[in-house]
Amino acid sequence: MAEIWCVASGKGGVGKTFAATGLGISLAKLRKKVLLVDFDISGANLHTVLGLRDFKNSILDGLNSSATGKDMIMSSGFSNLDFIPGFIVPQLGQELCTFKVDALLQQLQTLKYDVIIFDLGPGAQKANFSLMNYADRNFVITNCEPTSIEKTYSFIEQYIATEGRTKTLHILVNFCRSQQHQTLGKSFESVLFKKHDVNIRFSAGIRFDNAVWQSTFMTSSNMQNVFALMPYSEVCHDFYKICKQLIDPSELRAVS
């Protein structure tokens, strides 16, 4: 049975979809069979980050039981990595029934993948928390801006109040420009553990890398992912290291 990973954030614009893509591509490079699922119903754009455009079905078809898991799946263009496109229906934000989410998960887990990654919409939606409570690993993405930090704290506290303390939350701090930014996640880990006695783990700081925006503007007619255009950039290395640490930490040891 596939592991379920969820990637969430307290607010939009912090690099959540980019992080979900980075985790998926890195796992695929580590020879894991991965399925990326765009579950951001307020602004689905996973296909754009992957550099793709046209698709027939979306995750909405699966929620409405009008398509099977195989019908929704598209190739990402990366070896070992497939994805399911999302949809944009803001008025459904609080109305996705838990039983629909459960049925979708059961359907997807019949497929032959090692890891299924859900790119969730920003904020404390009931469907997001339902998926996070089911997941094997949950990642909360923030950046170093004060508004993002506030929203992240609020999001985590709402999740704790709703779903309890059973799941470990992995904190990823995006767009790190300094060593101080790199240590921000440790502050989240310390403060939330003392306040709520919850399992909070700072996984990594993702370095700010010009390669990301360069990959966006190098091909104006067809945006391509930085992992395709600049696979040896610092940000790609950061995601690869995160995934390596999660799936095989014994191989990440000091070399003298």
C-alpha positions as CSV (number, residue, x, y, z in Angstrom):
1,M,0.0,0.0,0.0
2,A,1.3,3.5,-0.9
3,E,2.4,5.9,1.7
4,I,0.3,9.1,1.8
5,W,2.2,12.4,2.1
6,C,0.3,15.8,2.4
7,V,1.9,19.2,1.7
8,A,0.0,22.0,3.4
9,S,0.4,25.7,4.3
10,G,-1.2,28.4,6.4
11,K,-1.4,30.8,3.4
12,G,-0.9,30.9,-0.3
13,G,2.2,32.1,-2.1
14,V,4.8,30.4,0.2
15,G,5.9,27.8,-2.4
16,K,3.6,24.9,-1.3
17,T,3.0,23.5,-4.8
18,F,6.7,23.9,-5.7
19,A,7.6,22.0,-2.5
20,A,5.1,19.2,-3.3
21,T,6.6,19.0,-6.8
22,G,10.2,19.0,-5.5
23,L,9.4,16.2,-3.1
24,G,7.7,14.1,-5.8
25,I,10.5,14.6,-8.4
26,S,13.2,13.8,-5.8
27,L,11.5,10.6,-4.7
28,A,11.1,9.6,-8.3
29,K,14.8,10.1,-8.8
30,L,15.3,7.8,-5.8
31,R,13.4,5.2,-7.8
32,K,10.2,5.5,-6.0
33,K,7.0,5.3,-8.0
34,V,5.2,8.5,-7.2
35,L,1.7,10.0,-7.8
36,L,1.2,13.8,-7.3
37,V,-2.4,14.8,-6.6
38,D,-3.4,18.5,-7.0
39,F,-6.0,19.0,-4.2
40,D,-5.8,22.8,-4.1
41,I,-9.4,23.6,-5.0
42,S,-8.9,27.4,-4.5
43,G,-6.1,27.6,-7.1
44,A,-5.0,24.4,-8.8
45,N,-1.7,25.0,-10.6
46,L,0.4,21.8,-10.1
47,H,0.2,21.3,-13.9
48,T,1.8,24.7,-14.4
49,V,4.6,24.1,-12.1
50,L,5.3,20.8,-14.0
51,G,5.2,22.7,-17.3
52,L,2.1,21.1,-18.6
53,R,-1.1,22.5,-20.0
54,D,-3.9,20.3,-21.4
55,F,-5.8,17.6,-19.5
56,K,-9.1,15.9,-19.9
57,N,-10.0,14.8,-16.4
58,S,-9.2,16.2,-12.9
59,I,-9.5,15.1,-9.3
60,L,-13.0,16.5,-9.3
61,D,-14.1,13.6,-11.5
62,G,-12.7,11.2,-8.9
63,L,-14.6,12.9,-6.1
64,N,-17.8,12.8,-8.1
65,S,-17.1,9.1,-8.9
66,S,-17.3,9.8,-12.7
67,A,-13.8,8.6,-13.3
68,T,-11.5,5.9,-12.0
69,G,-8.0,6.5,-10.6
70,K,-6.5,5.4,-13.9
71,D,-8.7,7.8,-15.9
72,M,-7.5,10.8,-14.0
73,I,-3.8,10.1,-14.1
74,M,-1.4,11.9,-16.5
75,S,2.3,11.5,-17.2
76,S,4.4,14.3,-15.6
77,G,7.2,14.0,-18.1
78,F,9.5,12.8,-15.3
79,S,10.4,9.1,-15.0
80,N,8.5,7.3,-12.2
81,L,6.3,10.3,-11.6
82,D,2.6,10.7,-12.6
83,F,0.1,13.3,-11.5
84,I,-3.7,14.0,-11.2
85,P,-4.7,17.6,-12.2
86,G,-6.7,19.7,-9.9
87,F,-9.7,22.0,-10.4
88,I,-10.8,25.4,-9.2
89,V,-14.2,25.7,-7.5
90,P,-13.8,28.0,-4.5
91,Q,-17.4,27.7,-3.4
92,L,-16.7,24.0,-2.6
93,G,-14.0,24.9,-0.2
94,Q,-15.8,23.8,3.0
95,E,-18.2,21.3,1.3
96,L,-16.0,18.4,0.3
97,C,-17.5,15.6,2.4
98,T,-15.2,13.4,4.4
99,F,-16.7,10.2,2.9
100,K,-15.8,11.5,-0.6
101,V,-12.2,12.0,0.5
102,D,-12.1,8.5,2.1
103,A,-13.5,6.9,-1.1
104,L,-10.9,8.7,-3.2
105,L,-8.1,7.6,-1.0
106,Q,-9.2,4.0,-1.1
107,Q,-9.4,4.1,-4.9
108,L,-6.0,5.6,-5.3
109,Q,-4.4,3.1,-3.0
110,T,-5.4,0.3,-5.2
111,L,-2.9,1.7,-7.8
112,K,0.7,0.6,-7.8
113,Y,2.6,3.6,-6.3
114,D,5.1,3.8,-3.5
115,V,4.1,7.3,-2.4
116,I,1.0,9.5,-3.2
117,I,1.6,13.2,-2.5
118,F,-1.4,15.5,-2.0
119,D,-0.8,19.2,-2.7
120,L,-3.4,20.7,-0.5
121,G,-5.0,24.1,-0.7
122,P,-3.8,26.8,1.7
123,G,-5.5,27.2,5.1
124,A,-7.5,25.2,7.6
125,Q,-10.2,23.5,5.4
126,K,-12.0,20.5,6.8
127,A,-11.0,18.3,3.7
128,N,-7.3,19.3,4.2
129,F,-7.4,18.2,7.9
130,S,-9.2,15.0,7.0
131,L,-6.4,14.1,4.5
132,M,-3.7,15.1,6.9
133,N,-5.1,12.9,9.6
134,Y,-5.0,10.0,7.2
135,A,-1.5,10.7,5.9
136,D,1.7,8.9,6.9
137,R,3.7,12.2,6.6
138,N,2.5,15.8,6.7
139,F,4.6,18.7,5.6
140,V,3.8,22.3,6.5
141,I,5.4,24.9,4.3
142,T,6.2,28.4,5.4
143,N,8.6,31.2,4.4
144,C,10.4,33.8,6.5
145,E,7.9,36.6,6.1
146,P,6.0,37.7,9.3
147,T,2.6,37.2,7.7
148,S,3.5,33.6,6.7
149,I,4.9,32.8,10.1
150,E,1.7,34.1,11.8
151,K,-0.5,32.1,9.4
152,T,1.6,29.0,9.9
153,Y,1.3,29.1,13.7
154,S,-2.5,29.7,13.4
155,F,-2.8,26.8,10.9
156,I,-0.9,24.3,13.1
157,E,-2.9,25.3,16.2
158,Q,-6.2,24.8,14.3
159,Y,-5.0,21.4,13.1
160,I,-4.0,20.4,16.6
161,A,-7.4,21.6,18.0
162,T,-9.3,19.7,15.3
163,E,-7.3,16.5,14.9
164,G,-5.3,16.1,18.1
165,R,-1.6,15.2,18.6
166,T,-1.3,11.9,16.8
167,K,0.6,13.0,13.6
168,T,4.1,14.4,13.2
169,L,4.2,17.6,11.3
170,H,7.4,18.3,9.2
171,I,8.2,22.0,8.9
172,L,9.9,23.2,5.7
173,V,11.0,26.8,5.6
174,N,11.2,28.0,2.0
175,F,13.2,30.9,0.4
176,C,15.9,30.9,3.0
177,R,18.5,33.7,2.3
178,S,20.5,33.4,5.5
179,Q,21.6,31.1,8.3
180,Q,19.0,32.9,10.6
181,H,16.3,31.9,8.1
182,Q,17.6,28.3,8.2
183,T,17.0,28.1,12.0
184,L,13.4,29.5,11.9
185,G,12.0,26.0,11.7
186,K,13.7,25.1,15.0
187,S,11.8,27.9,16.6
188,F,8.5,26.5,15.3
189,E,9.6,23.1,16.6
190,S,10.6,24.4,20.1
191,V,7.6,26.8,20.7
192,L,4.9,24.4,19.5
193,F,6.3,21.5,21.4
194,K,6.4,23.5,24.7
195,K,3.0,24.9,24.2
196,H,1.1,21.8,22.9
197,D,3.5,18.8,23.4
198,V,3.0,17.9,19.8
199,N,5.3,16.1,17.4
200,I,6.8,19.0,15.4
201,R,9.9,18.3,13.3
202,F,12.0,20.9,11.5
203,S,13.0,19.0,8.3
204,A,14.9,21.6,6.4
205,G,15.4,25.1,5.2
206,I,15.0,25.4,1.4
207,R,17.6,27.8,0.1
208,F,16.6,30.7,-2.1
209,D,17.9,29.9,-5.6
210,N,17.8,32.1,-8.7
211,A,17.5,29.0,-10.7
212,V,13.8,28.8,-9.8
213,W,12.7,32.1,-11.4
214,Q,15.2,31.6,-14.2
215,S,13.6,28.4,-15.2
216,T,10.2,30.2,-15.2
217,F,11.3,32.9,-17.6
218,M,13.7,31.0,-19.8
219,T,10.8,29.5,-21.8
220,S,8.1,32.1,-22.1
221,S,5.9,30.0,-24.3
222,N,6.2,26.8,-22.2
223,M,7.3,27.1,-18.6
224,Q,9.5,24.2,-17.5
225,N,10.3,23.0,-14.0
226,V,13.7,23.8,-12.5
227,F,14.3,20.1,-11.8
228,A,14.2,19.5,-15.6
229,L,16.2,22.6,-16.7
230,M,18.7,22.9,-13.8
231,P,18.8,19.6,-11.9
232,Y,22.1,20.3,-10.2
233,S,21.0,23.6,-8.7
234,E,21.1,24.2,-4.9
235,V,17.3,24.0,-4.5
236,C,17.2,20.7,-6.3
237,H,19.9,19.3,-4.0
238,D,17.9,20.5,-0.9
239,F,14.8,18.5,-1.9
240,Y,16.9,15.5,-2.8
241,K,18.6,15.5,0.6
242,I,15.2,15.9,2.4
243,C,13.8,12.8,0.6
244,K,16.9,10.8,1.1
245,Q,16.9,11.5,4.8
246,L,13.2,10.5,5.0
247,I,13.4,7.2,3.1
248,D,17.0,6.0,3.8
249,P,18.7,8.1,6.6
250,S,21.4,5.5,7.1
251,E,23.0,6.5,3.8
252,L,23.4,10.1,4.8
253,R,26.4,10.0,7.0
254,A,29.6,12.0,7.3
255,V,32.5,11.0,5.1
256,S,35.9,11.5,6.6
